[in-house]
């Protein structure tokens, strides 16, 4: 099987089910940004994070692949090969958040992204996740994608934030508190 098909040379691509759409369609933008997030998580895994973090990220990568396929398949197209994202996917993320969060100090102020290399990349993944979420919300205003996808991405960004904090905790890195730049102006 060749990697190039030449079917997209005029700026169109096919969704699962065969429908042809422009490559800049909202649906393509949505699942493309989910793919970007999956790539960022792959980069984090290449940094050899703690095993507990790597295990979670491996599960997330597989779910993101399923999410991409879900978004690439209009809801009217039924296929036994497509796993649709369900509320249970988000519930699983909530359980992981709760398990990690009890080990962390309660937040009393905003924190800046940073710390260890893994934590910094997890913060980056969180922002890429938020970007994907915005694209999916935009798509949901125009096409039926179900309710579970937006909830999943919202919860995933929460998990990535907690994982960044957890990575710093495991590496004994102190979180950097945000300090307001607001100062009185001298005349």
Buried (B, 14 or more C-beta within 10 A) or exposed (E): EEEEEEEEEEEBBEBBEEEEBEEEBBBBBBBBBBBBBBBBBEEBBEBEBEEBBBEBBEEBBEBBBBBBBBBBBBEEEEEEEBBBBBEEBBEBBEEBBEEBBEEEEEEEEEBEBBBBBBBBBBBBBBBBBBBBBBBBBEBBEEBEBBEBBBBBBBBBBBBBBBBBBBBBBBBEBEBEEEEEEEEEEEE
